Amino acid sequence: MSLINTLNSTKILLLNHNSMLFIASLYLSLVFSTNETPKEPNCARNIRAITISLLGAPASSKGTIARLLDGTQFSIGEALRREIQLGDPVAIEAEPFMKRGVLVPEKHRAHVVKLFFRSLKPDAVLVLDGIPRKPDEIGKMNATLGEVGRKIDIAFYFRASKETCLLRIIHRWTCPTCQRTYHAINRRSRYKDVCEHCEYSFLMRRKDDTPEGFETRWNVFVQETGQVLFELGHRGILFTIDAEKSVHEILDEVIRTVESRTGVRLKILDAATQLPE
Ligand SMILES: [Zn+2]
């Protein structure tokens, strides 16, 4: 409103229609330019300590990409499963929600986020897998990240069709130790039933990797995430990735986009170089 006030005070009110349109577009461009990715000086923050958010439907490859990047990966589901194994009483309360494939209540989500951030290395690339899930979580997550000098710097939407995601889910096998996933047809473990990364860990089917479980999770995703994508897009930090492509191509695009937008060249883990073409 300050621009309009200034114009009023200088009595430039008798403008013709075209001039008014020009001023309106100038005003809008000023407003929206502030929503672009902030151009902060690199000296203000540790250049490596960026935070990336990967969003998409179940089996849209976001978890796979998160695990191939050399950084600290965080997903609410995995954090909850880990805390349940460790016997954390609050996480154990969330187990029935997870089994039903519905969104775990805010109280339990906030609990594991806090536990996790306490152990976060200050200079790590942080990869948020499937977070934020709800529009009001953007502010809450940024507030929690702000306590350790971070914010969500860049976000990706992994766009894939429902059919593609369902096919991935019904053929998916997961390592319960490292959470790496394999595909019974396209991406089998070299050691058959055993994870390639964890020598003695037998692959399992996740309890909610069923067509019914997928349907529930897909519907939750559609209902919850649309508003999040809109909000992040409005802030100018969201990029859409064609997640029907191969893991190699997706990984490449994520790395190129992060580098061009933040100046940070992400490193990948050795496992990424062993992926089938
Ligand atoms: Zn493993």
Boltz pocket constraint, residues with backbone or C-beta under 6 A from the ligand:
constraints:
  - pocket:
      binder: B
      contacts: [[A, 175], [A, 176], [A, 177], [A, 178], [A, 179], [A, 180], [A, 195], [A, 196], [A, 197], [A, 198], [A, 201]]
      max_distance: 6.0
